[in-house]
Amino acid sequence: MIELTRDDQAPRRAREAVTGWVGRSHPAREMLVLAASELVTNAVVHADYGDGRHWLLIQLAQGDELFRLAVTDPGPALPVPHHVPLQIPRMDRNAEQGHGLAIVAALSRGRWGTHLLPHSRHRVVWCHLDVQPSEADIESLYPTAMYGEPSPPTTTVTTPCPLSANTDEHEAHLPY
């Protein structure tokens, strides 16, 4: 797990951290780096700001077949209903924003979700990526993510995913 300052350099630092964790030659590196960059960008842009809210955490866990990439941010500043905005069904290549979660959904083949940690209300957005994607998997995913093809069905999960650490243990490591 790594803590980053939530600023415009966080996506670059996240890409560097993921590369450091898996190495430059890992077959899933490109997918992990892209997913990390998108999740961190969303945390930088969309999490509420305020005193003590300029941080985010990145966690990468590896199972036998899947990586679990999770980004934790301070979450909403006010106790309002929590939801992740739906992405447009077909991405507009000319749009300057709104592609991040659609890219993550495509890269993870719909295996992503979000939840608020119960005691702190910090938001966790996670995805699962294949540990050993084939070359065909990689080639088939990038056009979907980049060129506006329909993405796979996406389910927003409101509970921690199977590869996540115990919620209470995870919260114990948060800085605030």
C-alpha positions as CSV (number, residue, x, y, z in Angstrom):
1,M,0.0,0.0,0.0
2,I,1.2,3.5,-0.8
3,E,-0.1,6.9,0.3
4,L,-0.1,9.7,-2.2
5,T,-0.9,13.4,-2.0
6,R,-4.1,13.9,-3.9
7,D,-2.9,16.4,-6.6
8,D,-2.3,16.6,-10.3
9,Q,0.9,14.5,-10.0
10,A,-0.8,11.6,-8.2
11,P,-1.7,9.7,-11.5
12,R,2.0,9.7,-12.6
13,R,3.1,8.6,-9.1
14,A,0.5,5.8,-9.2
15,R,1.8,4.6,-12.5
16,E,5.4,4.6,-11.2
17,A,4.3,2.7,-8.0
18,V,2.4,0.0,-10.0
19,T,5.4,-0.5,-12.3
20,G,7.7,-0.7,-9.3
21,W,5.4,-3.4,-7.7
22,V,5.1,-5.6,-10.8
23,G,8.1,-4.8,-12.8
24,R,8.4,-3.5,-16.4
25,S,8.2,-6.9,-18.0
26,H,5.0,-8.2,-16.3
27,P,2.4,-9.1,-18.9
28,A,-0.4,-7.2,-16.9
29,R,1.7,-4.1,-16.3
30,E,0.1,-1.9,-19.1
31,M,-3.4,-2.8,-17.9
32,L,-2.6,-2.2,-14.3
33,V,-0.9,1.1,-15.0
34,L,-3.8,2.4,-17.1
35,A,-6.4,1.2,-14.5
36,A,-4.4,2.8,-11.6
37,S,-4.1,6.1,-13.5
38,E,-7.8,6.2,-14.2
39,L,-8.8,5.3,-10.6
40,V,-6.4,7.8,-9.1
41,T,-7.5,10.5,-11.5
42,N,-11.1,10.0,-10.5
43,A,-10.1,10.2,-6.8
44,V,-8.2,13.5,-7.5
45,V,-11.0,15.0,-9.4
46,H,-14.1,13.8,-7.6
47,A,-13.4,13.3,-3.9
48,D,-14.4,16.2,-1.7
49,Y,-11.5,18.5,-0.5
50,G,-11.0,20.1,2.8
51,D,-8.7,20.0,5.8
52,G,-7.0,16.6,6.1
53,R,-8.6,15.3,2.8
54,H,-5.6,15.7,0.4
55,W,-4.6,12.0,0.4
56,L,-5.3,8.8,-1.3
57,L,-4.1,5.2,-0.9
58,I,-3.3,2.7,-3.6
59,Q,-3.3,-1.0,-2.8
60,L,-2.4,-3.9,-5.1
61,A,-3.0,-7.5,-4.1
62,Q,-2.2,-10.5,-6.2
63,G,-4.2,-13.8,-6.1
64,D,-3.6,-16.9,-8.2
65,E,-5.5,-15.5,-11.2
66,L,-6.4,-11.9,-10.4
67,F,-4.8,-8.7,-9.3
68,R,-7.0,-6.5,-7.0
69,L,-6.2,-2.8,-7.5
70,A,-7.9,-0.5,-5.0
71,V,-7.8,3.2,-4.6
72,T,-9.1,4.7,-1.3
73,D,-9.9,8.4,-1.0
74,P,-11.5,10.5,1.8
75,G,-14.9,10.0,0.3
76,P,-17.8,12.5,0.6
77,A,-17.4,15.3,3.1
78,L,-21.1,15.3,3.9
79,P,-23.2,12.2,4.7
80,V,-25.1,12.2,1.4
81,P,-26.2,9.1,-0.5
82,H,-23.3,7.4,-2.2
83,H,-23.2,6.4,-5.9
84,V,-20.8,6.3,-8.8
85,P,-22.2,8.1,-11.8
86,L,-23.0,5.9,-14.8
87,Q,-20.8,6.2,-17.8
88,I,-22.3,7.0,-21.2
89,P,-23.0,3.8,-23.0
90,R,-20.8,4.8,-26.0
91,M,-17.9,7.0,-25.2
92,D,-17.6,10.1,-27.2
93,R,-14.0,10.2,-28.5
94,N,-14.1,14.0,-28.4
95,A,-15.2,14.3,-24.8
96,E,-12.5,15.5,-22.5
97,Q,-13.8,13.6,-19.5
98,G,-16.1,10.8,-18.5
99,H,-14.0,7.9,-19.8
100,G,-12.2,6.8,-16.7
101,L,-14.6,4.2,-15.2
102,A,-15.6,3.0,-18.7
103,I,-12.0,2.3,-19.3
104,V,-11.6,0.5,-16.0
105,A,-14.8,-1.5,-16.7
106,A,-13.4,-2.6,-20.1
107,L,-10.0,-3.5,-18.7
108,S,-11.4,-5.5,-15.9
109,R,-14.2,-7.0,-18.0
110,G,-16.8,-5.6,-15.6
111,R,-15.1,-6.8,-12.5
112,W,-15.0,-3.5,-10.5
113,G,-16.9,-1.8,-7.8
114,T,-17.0,0.7,-5.0
115,H,-18.0,0.9,-1.4
116,L,-17.7,3.2,1.6
117,L,-15.8,2.0,4.6
118,P,-18.4,1.8,7.4
119,H,-16.6,3.7,10.2
120,S,-14.8,6.4,8.2
121,R,-16.9,6.7,5.1
122,H,-13.7,6.7,3.0
123,R,-14.5,5.6,-0.5
124,V,-12.8,2.5,-2.1
125,V,-12.9,1.9,-5.8
126,W,-11.4,-1.4,-6.9
127,C,-11.0,-3.5,-10.0
128,H,-9.8,-7.0,-10.7
129,L,-7.4,-7.6,-13.6
130,D,-6.0,-10.9,-14.9
131,V,-2.6,-11.8,-13.6
132,Q,-1.6,-13.4,-16.9
133,P,-3.6,-11.8,-19.7
134,S,-3.0,-13.2,-23.1
135,E,-1.8,-11.0,-25.9
136,A,-5.2,-11.4,-27.5
137,D,-6.8,-10.3,-24.2
138,I,-4.8,-7.2,-24.2
139,E,-5.4,-6.4,-27.8
140,S,-9.1,-7.0,-27.5
141,L,-9.4,-4.8,-24.4
142,Y,-7.6,-1.7,-25.5
143,P,-9.8,-0.9,-28.5
144,T,-12.9,-1.4,-26.3
145,A,-11.5,1.0,-23.7
146,M,-10.1,3.5,-26.1
147,Y,-12.3,3.7,-29.2
148,G,-15.8,3.8,-27.9
149,E,-17.0,0.2,-28.4
150,P,-19.6,-0.8,-25.9
151,S,-18.1,-1.8,-22.6
152,P,-19.0,-5.0,-20.8
153,P,-21.9,-4.9,-18.3
154,T,-20.8,-3.2,-15.2
155,T,-22.0,-4.0,-11.7
156,T,-21.3,-1.6,-8.9
157,V,-20.6,-3.7,-5.8
158,T,-21.3,-2.1,-2.5
159,T,-19.4,-4.6,-0.3
160,P,-15.6,-5.3,-0.2
161,C,-14.5,-7.7,-2.9
162,P,-13.0,-11.1,-2.1
163,L,-9.3,-10.2,-2.3
164,S,-9.7,-7.2,0.0
165,A,-8.2,-7.1,3.4
166,N,-10.5,-7.1,6.4
167,T,-12.4,-3.7,6.4
168,D,-11.5,-2.9,10.0
169,E,-7.8,-3.8,9.3
170,H,-7.9,-1.7,6.2
171,E,-9.3,1.3,8.0
172,A,-6.7,1.0,10.7
173,H,-4.0,1.9,8.1
174,L,-5.7,5.0,6.9
175,P,-4.0,8.3,7.8
176,Y,-7.2,10.1,9.1
